[in-house]
Amino acid sequence: MRLDSKLPFMDAVSETPGQRKIIHVDMDCFYAAVEMRDKQELRGIPLAVGGSADRRGVIATCNYQAREFGVHSAMATAYARRLCPDLKVVPGRMSYYQEVSRQIRAIFRRYTRLIEPLSLDEAFLDVTDTTLCHGSATLMAEEIRGSIKRELNLTASAGVAPNKFIAKICSDENKPDGQFVVTPADVDNFCRDLPLRKIPGVGKVTVKRLEGIGLKTCNDVRALGEEECVRRLGSLGALLYKRSFGIDNRELTTQWVRKSVSVERTFPEDIPFCEQAKEPLHSLYIELERRMEKHAERRIKNQQVKLKFADFTQTTIERSSGSLDISLFSDLLPLAWERGHGQGIRLLGLGVSFRDDDVIAEESQMTLF
């Protein structure tokens, strides 16, 4: 159901006893929108936030004018400039975006404490027990978007539904600065013809695999049947069958356990030999040590070295380790490099994984990485 009315009605999501009410709020081209808000000269032109082309940067996000040329996030900046020669690329202001994100989160907390951030610019809200707006999730979403626009001069889109799966899809239906609602009574019809590519987590490779066995929409999955879906696709088939009927019983996750910490660096030019990567490995290790200070109570399970080669293939090699040890990273580096068969190194990353038997749940601190 497209929301095109401002009337203060009670939506069906709030009228069904025991029915959950989930809002997914997604900021519109967040980083680019913040830059356009703060700098008038950036308005009305194709704009992207990301790394520079001459340093192998990538696009973090871009505005809608740039998207008309085919530019999108995670695209190499150099390629984005070829698609859109007039593209203006500005460096990101990460700490500033985090502060704006905290301001947005403060608006969310006026309506609920059950918030699951997915990144700096999107989050799920469970407003099932909220009595504001007569308990209408539709009106709450509208108020939240209005507050963001009025107080922060930014726009957000929202999806309202009985669960996370549908709410996330809905928030993308009327972008930018729009809202889409699926009531419990509309779930079946909404999901029946839903393309499988719209299901979160179903990427391009999976779509091709599904199309190869004749599955393009949720209705195709329904027709195949649960048993056959599981036989052909395993756990993916079981999940798709549930999603084809709009079933998603996941609760919001408001606390996380960090499982790993990592740092990485993409080089302006390929490093041709392993020996030349030792100096950047040392500087990355210092950065990893700094990040690990926040997790001093955690015990390390293993250390990893990640390499991306000139042909964009990548590999990760790990070994067990009870404590952070730069010599182990140094030992792993040549072993990982051998897997590239002598290719130059495009990216180097170091990381650690934590043990699971002494985890400490902590409130999530979302980052850009």
C-alpha positions, 0 to 999 in steps of 0.5 A, a space after each residue: 500500500 502506498 502512503 499518499 494520505 496525511 489523514 490520522 487513521 489507525 492502520 491495520 498493523 496496529 489493530 491486529 492483537 499481538 501483531 508486531 509493528 516494524 519500521 525500517 528507516 533508510 536515509 536517502 543517499 546519506 553521506 552525499 545528502 549531508 554534504 549537499 546540505 552543508 555546502 550549497 555549491 554541491 547541490 544540483 550536480 552529480 555528487 559522490 562521496 568516496 576515495 580519489 580515482 588516482 588512489 584507487 578509491 571507491 564510491 561510498 555513496 552518491 546522489 540521485 543525479 549521479 545515479 542517473 549515469 549508472 554510478 553506485 556505491 562500491 564502484 571504483 571512482 575511476 570507473 564512476 568518472 568514466 560513466 559521469 565525466 562531470 561527477 564531483 567526488 568529495 572525501 568522506 567526513 566519517 566522524 561527522 557522519 557518525 555525529 549526524 547519525 547519533 542525532 537521527 538515532 535520538 529522534 528514533 528513541 522518542 518512539 522506541 528503545 527497540 532499535 537495530 541499527 544496520 549502518 549509520 544511515 538505516 535502522 529497524 524500529 520495533 514500535 509494537 508497544 508504542 502508544 504514540 500516534 494512537 499506536 499507528 506505525 504508519 503515522 509514527 514513521 511519517 512523524 519520524 521522517 518529518 522530524 528528520 527533515 525539519 530538524 536536520 534538513 535531510 530526507 529519509 524513506 521508510 517501510 512499515 510492515 509486520 516484520 523486518 523482511 518486508 519492512 526493509 523491502 518497503 523502505 525502498 519502494 518509494 525512494 527518495 523521501 517516501 513511505 510504503 506500508 504493507 499491512 498484515 492483510 496485504 502480506 500474502 498479495 505483496 509477497 506473491 509476485 515479489 522478485 527474488 532479487 529483492 529479498 535481502 541477501 539474495 545477490 546477483 550470483 544467487 539470482 542467476 542460480 535461482 533463475 537457472 532452475 526457473 525461480 524468479 518470483 516468490 510465487 515460483 518458490 511457492 509452486 515448487 513446494 517446500 520439500 523440493 526447495 530444500 532438496 534443491 537449495 538446502 537451507 537457502 531453499 527453506 529460507 526462501 520458502 518462508 520468505 515467499 509467504 512473508 514469514 519472518 519471526 526474527 526479533 530486533 537485535 539491540 545488542 551485538 557481540 563483536 567477533 573480529 577486528 580488522 584493518 586494511 589498506 588499498 595501495 595507490 599502485 600494486 606492490 610487486 613483491 612480498 618484501 615491500 609489503 612489510 613496512 605497510 604491514 607494520 603501520 597496519 599493525 599499529 592501527 590494529 593495536 589501537 583498535 584492539 584497545 577497546 576490546 582489551 577484555 576479549 581473548 584472541 582466537 586467531 590472526 588473519 592476513 588478507 591480500 587482494 591481488 592485481 587481478 582482483 582475486 583475494 585470499 585470507 590465511 589464518 592461524 591460531 593465536 592466543 595474543 596479538 603478535 606481529 611476527 605471526 602476521 609477518 609469517 603469514 604474509 609470504 604464505 598468502 602472497 604465494 597464492 597469488 602466483 607472483 601477482 602484485 598486491 593491491 590490498 593488504 589487511 590484518 585481522 583477529 577473531 575473538 574466542 566465543 567462550 568469553 564473549 561480552 555483549 556490548 551495545 553496537 557501535 556502528 562504523 563505516 567499515 
